[in-house]
Amino acid sequence: SDRWLRDSAVYSEGWALGTLRFVEASGIDAAYANGTLEPADILLTDGVPAEIPFVSGIVSLAPATPSSHVPILAQSYGVPFAHVSVSSQTAELQALVGRKIALRVYNDYFKPNVRVHDVEDQLDEAAIAEILELKDLPELAISPMAPHAEFSVPVAGLQLSDIQFVG
């Protein structure tokens, strides 16, 4: 896909707050298994494999196919996912690896916008917890459906002459 995409791209809009971790695409599963990459982290990677374990956000230095599995899952889970191609932003991201960041990914009038803010020394743990609570989904209040009427009638012994056509 890098032959056709020369600019940054947004695959899933949203925001995340977490520690930025760089992991090569080939090592993502191993990093997740050994705890180097955790669900609360924001993944910075050099490519997008067919599967990525759950993380808070994804920034790729290589483009992905928008209709592939990872972008679709990111959209389903509300995980921000973008490809960054601007060298200055790539350098900024690489300089922030290991630090707590706020990531905001969105399309601004069809222009991809990836905003990264270093919050390592700006927010304490209580503020971070309060911000992350905004991502919690409300509890569902679903009442079971109750039948209101009968939608069928017995048809045993029904004759064609008994049927009345309307219209």
Long-range contacts (C-beta under 8 A, 24 or more apart in sequence): 1-63, 1-64, 1-65, 2-62, 2-63, 5-63, 5-83, 5-85, 6-85, 7-85, 7-112, 8-82, 8-83, 8-84, 8-85, 8-86, 8-89, 8-112, 8-114, 9-63, 9-64, 9-66, 9-82, 9-83, 9-112, 10-81, 10-82, 10-105, 10-106, 10-107, 10-112, 10-113, 10-114, 11-64, 11-66, 11-70, 11-71, 11-74, 11-75, 11-81, 11-82, 11-83, 12-58, 12-71, 12-74, 12-75, 12-78, 12-79, 12-80, 12-81, 12-82, 12-105, 13-80, 13-105, 13-106, 13-107, 14-57, 14-78, 14-79, 14-80, 14-104, 14-105, 14-106, 15-57, 15-80, 15-102, 15-103, 15-104, 15-105, 16-42, 16-56, 16-57, 16-79, 16-80, 16-102, 16-103, 17-56, 17-100, 17-101, 17-102, 17-103, 17-119, 17-128, 17-131, 17-132, 18-42, 18-55, 18-56, 18-57, 18-100, 18-101, 18-103, 19-98, 19-99, 19-100, 19-101, 20-44, 20-93, 20-96, 20-97, 20-98, 20-99, 20-100, 20-101, 21-97, 21-98, 22-94, 22-97, 25-49, 25-62, 28-52, 28-53, 29-53, 42-101, 42-103, 44-93, 44-94, 44-97, 54-79, 55-79, 57-81, 57-103, 57-105, 58-82, 59-83, 59-84, 59-93, 59-103, 59-114, 60-84, 61-85, 61-90, 78-135, 80-104, 80-105, 81-105, 82-112, 82-114, 84-114, 89-114, 89-116, 92-116, 100-128
